[in-house]
Amino acid sequence: MKIALEYPVNWRGSLVRAVLLRKPTVDEVETAAPGFIRSGATRVEISNVPSIRLLACLTDLPIELIGELDFEDFRLLCDLVGEAMGEVVNQERRKNA
């Protein structure tokens, strides 16, 4: 889903006004909690700054750009990821019920 930024970011000569955020996979939900997330064949350690690294994975943006986001935009994106992770977990539970 495309999310408009309330506070666009200047990034390497371009103004980033929106980001594309995808839903996490079940594998990402299961592995995001402590330590690692997996995107395709790539396993990324998230122990230091989980939210920034997880958002970078789900938006396909550089970690450095995520770090430049205004906190309000960052918090909104984190909230959306949290909601999506809950949806994925609930779907998986319904499948296994």
C-alpha positions in Angstrom: 0.0 0.0 0.0 1.2 3.5 -0.8 1.6 5.7 2.3 1.9 9.5 1.9 4.4 11.0 4.2 3.2 14.0 6.3 6.8 15.2 6.3 8.6 14.4 3.0 12.3 13.5 3.2 15.0 14.9 1.0 17.0 11.8 0.0 20.0 12.0 -2.4 18.6 14.9 -4.4 15.0 13.6 -4.5 12.0 14.4 -2.3 10.4 11.3 -1.0 6.7 12.0 -0.5 5.4 8.5 -0.1 6.5 5.0 0.6 5.2 1.6 -0.6 4.6 -0.7 2.4 3.9 -4.3 1.9 2.4 -6.7 4.4 4.8 -9.0 6.1 4.8 -12.7 5.4 4.1 -15.3 8.1 7.8 -16.1 8.1 8.7 -12.5 8.8 6.1 -12.3 11.6 7.5 -15.4 13.2 11.1 -14.3 12.9 10.7 -10.6 13.5 10.3 -10.8 17.3 13.7 -11.6 18.6 16.7 -11.3 16.4 16.0 -11.8 12.7 13.7 -11.1 9.8 13.8 -13.0 6.6 13.1 -11.4 3.2 13.3 -14.0 0.5 16.6 -15.7 0.9 18.0 -12.8 2.9 18.1 -13.1 6.7 18.6 -9.7 8.4 19.6 -9.2 12.0 17.3 -6.8 13.8 18.5 -7.0 17.4 19.8 -3.3 17.5 17.0 -1.4 15.9 14.1 -3.7 15.0 11.6 -1.2 13.8 14.0 0.6 11.4 15.3 -2.7 9.9 11.9 -4.2 9.6 10.5 -1.1 7.9 13.5 -1.1 5.5 12.7 -4.7 4.6 9.0 -4.1 4.1 9.5 -0.9 2.1 12.6 -2.0 0.1 14.2 1.3 1.2 17.7 1.8 2.6 17.9 1.7 6.4 19.5 5.2 6.2 16.5 6.6 4.5 14.1 5.1 7.1 16.3 6.7 9.8 15.7 10.2 8.2 11.9 9.9 8.5 10.1 12.3 10.7 9.1 10.5 13.9 5.4 11.0 13.2 5.7 9.3 9.8 7.9 6.6 11.3 5.4 5.9 14.1 2.5 5.7 11.6 4.4 3.2 9.5 5.3 1.2 12.6 1.6 1.2 13.6 0.6 0.0 10.1 3.2 -2.8 10.2 1.9 -3.8 13.7 -1.7 -4.0 12.4 -0.6 -6.0 9.4 1.4 -8.4 11.5 -1.7 -9.0 13.7 -3.7 -9.7 10.6 -1.2 -12.2 9.3 -1.1 -14.0 12.7 -4.9 -14.1 12.8 -5.1 -15.5 9.3 -2.6 -18.2 10.1 -4.5 -19.1 13.3 -7.8 -19.4 11.3 -6.1 -21.6 8.8 -4.8 -23.9 11.5 -8.1 -24.0 13.5 
